[in-house]
Amino acid sequence: MDGERGRIRTCDPRLKRALLYHLSYAPSPVSNLTHFLGAFLGRSFSEDSDAPPPVCAGARDAAGTKAIHSALMARSRLFWANFAFAVGATLSPTFAHAGKKELPSVRWTAGAPGCTFERRDDGKYRWTMTGPDLTVTLLVDSQELTKSRHRFYHPVSAYISVTYTGQDKFEFPADVRIDFVRHHDVLEAYLDPAELSNKLQNDIDSEVFKTEREIKKNPKLTDEKTARLRVYEKEAAEFIEFLSTQALEPNTVILSPGNPEAHGWVFFATSNKWIGPLKNHEDFILSVWMKDKIWQFPFSLPPTEGDLILRKPPE
């Protein structure tokens, strides 16, 4: 009845107070590890109020060892399940891409047959690539990098023209993408002009609400806030009008001798965190995806570092 280390002082736990009952045990490494795992896994293995207390230290240590083993097994199963899911999620795009047919590509190359480059008087660069029955032209403003910083949402823009010279029909899927070469080769599809217009219209409404709230809070700023809002609305309306009339529609077009050309401006988002701010010199690869091949235009802005174009003044 005087007790000793490694066993309880009485075999009848009802004779002892519940708070003092645990003091009847000698410390053991297994017990400490059990409490540690209980804290780590969010549960307790030794202080479960629903479970009856052990009768002796041997049974208690065996139960603790079993609990540790069960906890480790559950933790191990959870780890391998998460690992398998992560590996599957990582490899699935690779397998999906491998299952798709890779299209051949033709690339614009300086001096190659059918490839031309021109610096126009209006300050724009033009790259043209001509095939047997198709001509694709890329037009980019020489100051595009600067202009994109002052444009709504800062997209990069380019003008695309596809002209069919055959006698049958040609399906143009209007699939244009750009590779930001100096920014981790991030690939962006061009923005849907209708979605871009809707986003801008929603931002106009938000700006009107914000301005009205600021004026109500401080009426002395009415003239200043109203003037700024009018400038914002005017610039936004002009951009929306441009998108609705000059942008390339993201719909498949059937080209034929009666309808030989599809053209328009395309805008590419630069909001991806891997792109970041554009530099003074940038490298791009613009790709026009057709059903049978990909037409690629590698270009730089400006084409030669330090290149300067003098725009011809309007007459």
C-alpha positions as a LaTeX table, in Angstrom:
\begin{tabular}{lrrr}
\hline
Residue & $x$ (\AA) & $y$ (\AA) & $z$ (\AA) \\
\hline
Met1 & 0.00 & 0.00 & 0.00 \\
Asp2 & 3.02 & 2.31 & 0.30 \\
Gly3 & 3.46 & 2.26 & $-3.48$ \\
Glu4 & 6.53 & 2.30 & $-5.70$ \\
Arg5 & 7.70 & 3.58 & $-9.09$ \\
Gly6 & 6.23 & 1.81 & $-12.07$ \\
Arg7 & 2.87 & 0.95 & $-10.55$ \\
Ile8 & $-0.14$ & 2.62 & $-8.97$ \\
Arg9 & $-0.38$ & 2.93 & $-5.24$ \\
Thr10 & $-3.70$ & 1.16 & $-5.15$ \\
Cys11 & $-5.33$ & $-1.17$ & $-7.62$ \\
Asp12 & $-8.68$ & 0.40 & $-6.92$ \\
Pro13 & $-8.69$ & 3.90 & $-8.50$ \\
Arg14 & $-12.02$ & 4.69 & $-6.85$ \\
Leu15 & $-10.21$ & 5.03 & $-3.54$ \\
Lys16 & $-8.25$ & 8.00 & $-4.80$ \\
Arg17 & $-9.40$ & 11.43 & $-5.92$ \\
Ala18 & $-9.50$ & 11.90 & $-9.66$ \\
Leu19 & $-7.14$ & 14.88 & $-9.60$ \\
Leu20 & $-4.56$ & 12.96 & $-7.55$ \\
Tyr21 & $-4.93$ & 9.71 & $-9.45$ \\
His22 & $-2.44$ & 10.67 & $-12.19$ \\
Leu23 & 0.15 & 11.54 & $-9.53$ \\
Ser24 & 0.25 & 7.88 & $-8.61$ \\
Tyr25 & 2.20 & 7.15 & $-11.80$ \\
Ala26 & 5.91 & 7.41 & $-12.19$ \\
Pro27 & 7.02 & 9.43 & $-15.23$ \\
Ser28 & 7.70 & 7.35 & $-18.32$ \\
Pro29 & 9.01 & 8.23 & $-21.80$ \\
Val30 & 6.07 & 6.53 & $-23.43$ \\
Ser31 & 3.61 & 8.64 & $-21.46$ \\
Asn32 & 5.44 & 11.88 & $-22.34$ \\
Leu33 & 5.51 & 10.95 & $-26.04$ \\
Thr34 & 1.81 & 10.11 & $-25.89$ \\
His35 & 1.01 & 13.55 & $-24.53$ \\
Phe36 & 3.23 & 15.15 & $-27.20$ \\
Leu37 & 1.46 & 13.33 & $-30.01$ \\
Gly38 & $-1.84$ & 14.22 & $-28.48$ \\
Ala39 & $-0.97$ & 17.90 & $-28.57$ \\
Phe40 & 0.41 & 17.59 & $-32.12$ \\
Leu41 & $-2.58$ & 15.74 & $-33.51$ \\
Gly42 & $-5.19$ & 17.80 & $-31.65$ \\
Arg43 & $-6.37$ & 15.08 & $-29.22$ \\
Ser44 & $-5.35$ & 13.45 & $-25.96$ \\
Phe45 & $-4.53$ & 9.77 & $-25.56$ \\
Ser46 & $-4.19$ & 9.78 & $-21.78$ \\
Glu47 & $-6.91$ & 12.15 & $-20.61$ \\
Asp48 & $-9.95$ & 10.83 & $-22.42$ \\
Ser49 & $-12.80$ & 11.26 & $-19.96$ \\
Asp50 & $-14.86$ & 8.54 & $-21.63$ \\
Ala51 & $-12.14$ & 5.89 & $-21.47$ \\
Pro52 & $-11.71$ & 3.95 & $-18.15$ \\
Pro53 & $-8.39$ & 4.47 & $-16.39$ \\
Pro54 & $-5.84$ & 1.68 & $-16.70$ \\
Val55 & $-5.49$ & $-0.83$ & $-13.89$ \\
Cys56 & $-1.73$ & $-1.10$ & $-13.85$ \\
Ala57 & 1.32 & 0.55 & $-15.34$ \\
Gly58 & 2.01 & $-2.29$ & $-17.76$ \\
Ala59 & $-1.46$ & $-2.07$ & $-19.23$ \\
Arg60 & $-1.23$ & 1.69 & $-19.33$ \\
Asp61 & 2.11 & 1.64 & $-21.19$ \\
Ala62 & 0.79 & $-0.94$ & $-23.63$ \\
Ala63 & $-2.27$ & 1.19 & $-24.30$ \\
Gly64 & $-0.07$ & 4.25 & $-24.76$ \\
Thr65 & 2.18 & 2.39 & $-27.17$ \\
Lys66 & $-0.86$ & 1.21 & $-29.13$ \\
Ala67 & $-2.22$ & 4.76 & $-29.24$ \\
Ile68 & 1.12 & 6.07 & $-30.49$ \\
His69 & 1.26 & 3.40 & $-33.16$ \\
Ser70 & $-2.31$ & 4.16 & $-34.29$ \\
Ala71 & $-1.62$ & 7.89 & $-34.37$ \\
Leu72 & 1.57 & 7.44 & $-36.38$ \\
Met73 & $-0.17$ & 5.10 & $-38.81$ \\
Ala74 & $-3.03$ & 7.57 & $-39.31$ \\
Arg75 & $-0.56$ & 10.41 & $-39.76$ \\
Ser76 & 1.44 & 8.35 & $-42.24$ \\
Arg77 & $-1.66$ & 7.47 & $-44.27$ \\
Leu78 & $-2.67$ & 11.14 & $-44.36$ \\
Phe79 & 0.82 & 12.21 & $-45.48$ \\
Trp80 & 0.99 & 9.68 & $-48.33$ \\
Ala81 & $-2.56$ & 10.50 & $-49.43$ \\
Asn82 & $-1.70$ & 14.21 & $-49.64$ \\
Phe83 & 1.59 & 13.40 & $-51.38$ \\
Ala84 & $-0.16$ & 11.25 & $-53.99$ \\
Phe85 & $-2.74$ & 13.98 & $-54.61$ \\
Ala86 & $-0.03$ & 16.64 & $-55.04$ \\
Val87 & 1.94 & 14.47 & $-57.47$ \\
Gly88 & $-1.19$ & 13.69 & $-59.45$ \\
Ala89 & $-2.17$ & 17.35 & $-59.64$ \\
Thr90 & 1.33 & 18.25 & $-60.82$ \\
Leu91 & 1.64 & 15.57 & $-63.47$ \\
Ser92 & $-1.92$ & 15.61 & $-64.81$ \\
Pro93 & $-1.43$ & 18.76 & $-66.95$ \\
Thr94 & 1.73 & 17.18 & $-68.40$ \\
Phe95 & $-0.09$ & 13.99 & $-69.30$ \\
Ala96 & $-3.04$ & 15.95 & $-70.68$ \\
His97 & $-0.73$ & 18.05 & $-72.82$ \\
Ala98 & 1.12 & 14.95 & $-74.00$ \\
Gly99 & $-2.17$ & 13.51 & $-75.21$ \\
Lys100 & $-2.82$ & 16.54 & $-77.44$ \\
Lys101 & $-1.46$ & 16.75 & $-80.94$ \\
Glu102 & 1.36 & 19.27 & $-81.18$ \\
Leu103 & 1.02 & 21.57 & $-84.18$ \\
Pro104 & 4.00 & 22.43 & $-86.36$ \\
Ser105 & 5.09 & 26.06 & $-86.33$ \\
Val106 & 6.45 & 28.52 & $-88.84$ \\
Arg107 & 8.52 & 31.39 & $-87.45$ \\
Trp108 & 9.25 & 34.82 & $-88.82$ \\
Thr109 & 12.98 & 35.09 & $-89.54$ \\
Ala110 & 14.76 & 38.17 & $-90.80$ \\
Gly111 & 15.83 & 37.72 & $-94.42$ \\
Ala112 & 13.91 & 34.47 & $-94.90$ \\
Pro113 & 11.66 & 34.09 & $-97.98$ \\
Gly114 & 8.22 & 35.57 & $-97.32$ \\
Cys115 & 9.36 & 37.47 & $-94.19$ \\
Thr116 & 9.55 & 41.26 & $-94.25$ \\
Phe117 & 9.98 & 44.04 & $-91.71$ \\
Glu118 & 9.11 & 47.71 & $-92.05$ \\
Arg119 & 9.36 & 50.86 & $-89.96$ \\
Arg120 & 6.38 & 52.95 & $-90.93$ \\
Asp121 & 6.12 & 56.72 & $-90.96$ \\
Asp122 & 3.37 & 56.63 & $-88.32$ \\
Gly123 & 5.79 & 55.20 & $-85.75$ \\
Lys124 & 4.68 & 51.59 & $-86.01$ \\
Tyr125 & 6.65 & 48.43 & $-86.75$ \\
Arg126 & 5.25 & 45.87 & $-89.16$ \\
Trp127 & 6.27 & 42.23 & $-89.49$ \\
Thr128 & 4.78 & 40.22 & $-92.37$ \\
Met129 & 4.96 & 36.51 & $-93.09$ \\
Thr130 & 3.55 & 35.15 & $-96.36$ \\
Gly131 & 2.68 & 31.53 & $-97.08$ \\
Pro132 & 1.23 & 29.72 & $-100.14$ \\
Asp133 & $-2.32$ & 30.96 & $-99.56$ \\
Leu134 & $-2.12$ & 32.98 & $-96.35$ \\
Thr135 & $-0.48$ & 36.24 & $-95.24$ \\
Val136 & $-0.21$ & 37.17 & $-91.56$ \\
Thr137 & 0.83 & 40.67 & $-90.49$ \\
Leu138 & 1.80 & 41.94 & $-87.05$ \\
Leu139 & 1.72 & 45.66 & $-86.32$ \\
Val140 & 3.07 & 47.14 & $-83.07$ \\
Asp141 & 3.50 & 50.75 & $-82.00$ \\
Ser142 & 7.15 & 51.66 & $-81.43$ \\
Gln143 & 6.13 & 53.34 & $-78.15$ \\
Glu144 & 3.90 & 50.49 & $-77.00$ \\
Leu145 & 5.83 & 49.87 & $-73.79$ \\
Thr146 & 5.30 & 53.47 & $-72.73$ \\
Lys147 & 1.67 & 53.62 & $-73.86$ \\
Ser148 & 0.74 & 50.44 & $-72.04$ \\
Arg149 & 1.69 & 52.04 & $-68.72$ \\
His150 & $-0.91$ & 54.78 & $-69.25$ \\
Arg151 & $-3.66$ & 52.50 & $-70.55$ \\
Phe152 & $-6.48$ & 51.10 & $-68.43$ \\
Tyr153 & $-5.18$ & 47.92 & $-66.69$ \\
His154 & $-1.84$ & 48.36 & $-68.54$ \\
Pro155 & $-2.31$ & 45.72 & $-71.27$ \\
Val156 & 0.12 & 45.29 & $-74.16$ \\
Ser157 & $-1.54$ & 45.69 & $-77.57$ \\
Ala158 & $-0.81$ & 44.61 & $-81.14$ \\
Tyr159 & $-2.63$ & 44.64 & $-84.46$ \\
Ile160 & $-3.15$ & 41.35 & $-86.30$ \\
Ser161 & $-4.20$ & 40.90 & $-89.91$ \\
Val162 & $-4.84$ & 37.54 & $-91.60$ \\
Thr163 & $-5.44$ & 37.54 & $-95.35$ \\
Tyr164 & $-6.50$ & 34.44 & $-97.29$ \\
Thr165 & $-5.40$ & 34.35 & $-100.94$ \\
Gly166 & $-6.70$ & 30.89 & $-101.84$ \\
Gln167 & $-9.76$ & 29.95 & $-103.83$ \\
Asp168 & $-11.47$ & 27.72 & $-101.29$ \\
Lys169 & $-12.32$ & 28.43 & $-97.64$ \\
Phe170 & $-10.07$ & 28.88 & $-94.64$ \\
Glu171 & $-11.05$ & 28.70 & $-90.98$ \\
Phe172 & $-9.40$ & 31.36 & $-88.81$ \\
Pro173 & $-9.94$ & 30.44 & $-85.11$ \\
Ala174 & $-8.90$ & 33.89 & $-83.78$ \\
Asp175 & $-6.52$ & 32.33 & $-81.28$ \\
Val176 & $-3.65$ & 34.72 & $-80.55$ \\
Arg177 & $-1.20$ & 34.36 & $-77.66$ \\
Ile178 & 1.92 & 36.15 & $-76.50$ \\
Asp179 & 4.98 & 34.91 & $-74.65$ \\
Phe180 & 6.65 & 37.37 & $-72.24$ \\
Val181 & 10.15 & 36.00 & $-72.83$ \\
Arg182 & 11.96 & 38.04 & $-70.17$ \\
His183 & 9.32 & 37.30 & $-67.55$ \\
His184 & 9.59 & 33.54 & $-67.02$ \\
Asp185 & 8.09 & 32.92 & $-70.48$ \\
Val186 & 4.61 & 33.64 & $-69.17$ \\
Leu187 & 2.07 & 32.87 & $-71.91$ \\
Glu188 & $-1.08$ & 34.98 & $-72.14$ \\
Ala189 & $-4.09$ & 34.68 & $-74.45$ \\
Tyr190 & $-5.55$ & 37.94 & $-75.65$ \\
Leu191 & $-8.33$ & 39.52 & $-73.64$ \\
Asp192 & $-11.94$ & 39.19 & $-74.72$ \\
Pro193 & $-12.91$ & 42.76 & $-75.75$ \\
Ala194 & $-16.49$ & 42.36 & $-74.50$ \\
Glu195 & $-15.33$ & 41.19 & $-71.06$ \\
Leu196 & $-12.77$ & 43.99 & $-70.92$ \\
Ser197 & $-15.46$ & 46.56 & $-71.77$ \\
Asn198 & $-17.80$ & 45.19 & $-69.08$ \\
Lys199 & $-15.04$ & 45.35 & $-66.49$ \\
Leu200 & $-14.28$ & 48.94 & $-67.39$ \\
Gln201 & $-17.95$ & 49.90 & $-67.27$ \\
Asn202 & $-18.24$ & 48.42 & $-63.77$ \\
Asp203 & $-15.18$ & 50.39 & $-62.72$ \\
Ile204 & $-16.79$ & 53.58 & $-64.06$ \\
Asp205 & $-19.87$ & 52.94 & $-61.93$ \\
Ser206 & $-17.67$ & 52.35 & $-58.89$ \\
Glu207 & $-15.75$ & 55.56 & $-59.55$ \\
Val208 & $-19.00$ & 57.55 & $-59.80$ \\
Phe209 & $-20.19$ & 56.13 & $-56.47$ \\
Lys210 & $-16.82$ & 56.85 & $-54.86$ \\
Thr211 & $-16.81$ & 60.45 & $-56.14$ \\
Glu212 & $-20.35$ & 61.12 & $-54.91$ \\
Arg213 & $-19.43$ & 59.82 & $-51.47$ \\
Glu214 & $-16.30$ & 62.00 & $-51.31$ \\
Ile215 & $-18.25$ & 65.10 & $-52.36$ \\
Lys216 & $-20.93$ & 64.40 & $-49.79$ \\
Lys217 & $-18.26$ & 64.07 & $-47.13$ \\
Asn218 & $-16.46$ & 67.25 & $-48.18$ \\
Pro219 & $-18.54$ & 69.56 & $-50.44$ \\
Lys220 & $-15.60$ & 71.91 & $-50.89$ \\
Leu221 & $-14.01$ & 69.31 & $-53.23$ \\
Thr222 & $-17.01$ & 69.20 & $-55.57$ \\
Asp223 & $-15.36$ & 70.99 & $-58.50$ \\
Glu224 & $-12.08$ & 69.10 & $-58.24$ \\
Lys225 & $-13.67$ & 65.65 & $-57.90$ \\
Thr226 & $-16.24$ & 66.32 & $-60.62$ \\
Ala227 & $-13.58$ & 67.45 & $-63.10$ \\
Arg228 & $-11.46$ & 64.39 & $-62.41$ \\
Leu229 & $-14.46$ & 62.11 & $-62.82$ \\
Arg230 & $-15.34$ & 63.66 & $-66.18$ \\
Val231 & $-11.82$ & 63.04 & $-67.49$ \\
Tyr232 & $-11.97$ & 59.45 & $-66.27$ \\
Glu233 & $-15.37$ & 58.86 & $-67.88$ \\
Lys234 & $-14.25$ & 60.41 & $-71.17$ \\
Glu235 & $-11.09$ & 58.28 & $-71.42$ \\
Ala236 & $-12.98$ & 55.14 & $-70.41$ \\
Ala237 & $-15.73$ & 55.78 & $-72.95$ \\
Glu238 & $-13.16$ & 56.25 & $-75.72$ \\
Phe239 & $-11.43$ & 52.99 & $-74.80$ \\
Ile240 & $-14.74$ & 51.10 & $-74.71$ \\
Glu241 & $-15.63$ & 52.53 & $-78.12$ \\
Phe242 & $-12.24$ & 51.47 & $-79.47$ \\
Leu243 & $-12.71$ & 47.93 & $-78.14$ \\
Ser244 & $-16.15$ & 47.62 & $-79.70$ \\
Thr245 & $-15.05$ & 48.80 & $-83.16$ \\
Gln246 & $-11.32$ & 48.01 & $-83.55$ \\
Ala247 & $-10.61$ & 44.91 & $-81.47$ \\
Leu248 & $-10.31$ & 41.42 & $-82.93$ \\
Glu249 & $-13.41$ & 39.41 & $-82.11$ \\
Pro250 & $-12.66$ & 36.10 & $-80.34$ \\
Asn251 & $-14.85$ & 34.11 & $-82.74$ \\
Thr252 & $-13.92$ & 31.72 & $-85.51$ \\
Val253 & $-14.11$ & 33.37 & $-88.93$ \\
Ile254 & $-14.43$ & 31.59 & $-92.27$ \\
Leu255 & $-12.24$ & 33.33 & $-94.83$ \\
Ser256 & $-12.98$ & 32.99 & $-98.53$ \\
Pro257 & $-12.43$ & 34.93 & $-101.78$ \\
Gly258 & $-15.52$ & 36.97 & $-100.90$ \\
Asn259 & $-14.35$ & 37.56 & $-97.31$ \\
Pro260 & $-10.56$ & 37.23 & $-97.44$ \\
Glu261 & $-9.42$ & 39.15 & $-94.35$ \\
Ala262 & $-9.82$ & 39.18 & $-90.57$ \\
His263 & $-8.06$ & 41.86 & $-88.57$ \\
Gly264 & $-8.17$ & 43.83 & $-85.36$ \\
Trp265 & $-6.30$ & 44.90 & $-82.23$ \\
Val266 & $-5.54$ & 42.39 & $-79.49$ \\
Phe267 & $-4.75$ & 43.21 & $-75.86$ \\
Phe268 & $-2.73$ & 41.06 & $-73.47$ \\
Ala269 & $-2.91$ & 41.38 & $-69.69$ \\
Thr270 & 0.24 & 42.19 & $-67.74$ \\
Ser271 & $-1.30$ & 41.71 & $-64.29$ \\
Asn272 & 0.22 & 38.26 & $-63.80$ \\
Lys273 & 2.54 & 38.43 & $-60.78$ \\
Trp274 & 5.25 & 36.59 & $-62.73$ \\
Ile275 & 5.31 & 39.35 & $-65.35$ \\
Gly276 & 5.77 & 42.35 & $-63.10$ \\
Pro277 & 6.57 & 45.81 & $-64.46$ \\
Leu278 & 7.71 & 45.95 & $-68.07$ \\
Lys279 & 11.25 & 47.06 & $-68.75$ \\
Asn280 & 12.59 & 49.56 & $-71.29$ \\
His281 & 13.51 & 46.67 & $-73.58$ \\
Glu282 & 11.30 & 43.61 & $-73.88$ \\
Asp283 & 11.28 & 40.40 & $-75.91$ \\
Phe284 & 8.06 & 38.73 & $-77.03$ \\
Ile285 & 6.86 & 35.85 & $-79.16$ \\
Leu286 & 3.39 & 36.41 & $-80.58$ \\
Ser287 & 1.73 & 33.24 & $-81.87$ \\
Val288 & $-1.27$ & 33.03 & $-84.18$ \\
Trp289 & $-2.77$ & 29.56 & $-83.81$ \\
Met290 & $-4.39$ & 28.05 & $-86.87$ \\
Lys291 & $-5.93$ & 24.60 & $-87.24$ \\
Asp292 & $-2.90$ & 23.14 & $-89.04$ \\
Lys293 & 0.06 & 25.20 & $-87.76$ \\
Ile294 & 1.23 & 28.03 & $-85.52$ \\
Trp295 & 2.53 & 31.28 & $-87.02$ \\
Gln296 & 5.12 & 32.77 & $-84.65$ \\
Phe297 & 6.50 & 36.31 & $-84.58$ \\
Pro298 & 9.48 & 36.80 & $-82.26$ \\
Phe299 & 10.03 & 40.52 & $-81.80$ \\
Ser300 & 11.51 & 43.04 & $-79.43$ \\
Leu301 & 10.49 & 46.52 & $-78.39$ \\
Pro302 & 12.30 & 48.43 & $-79.61$ \\
Pro303 & 13.78 & 46.02 & $-82.21$ \\
Thr304 & 17.29 & 47.37 & $-81.51$ \\
Glu305 & 18.14 & 48.69 & $-78.07$ \\
Gly306 & 18.16 & 52.45 & $-78.22$ \\
Asp307 & 16.28 & 52.48 & $-81.53$ \\
Leu308 & 14.31 & 55.68 & $-82.09$ \\
Ile309 & 11.59 & 56.30 & $-84.63$ \\
Leu310 & 10.77 & 59.81 & $-85.78$ \\
Arg311 & 7.07 & 60.00 & $-86.50$ \\
Lys312 & 6.01 & 61.83 & $-89.60$ \\
Pro313 & 3.94 & 64.85 & $-88.60$ \\
Pro314 & 0.31 & 64.81 & $-89.79$ \\
Glu315 & $-0.40$ & 66.92 & $-92.85$ \\
\hline
\end{tabular}
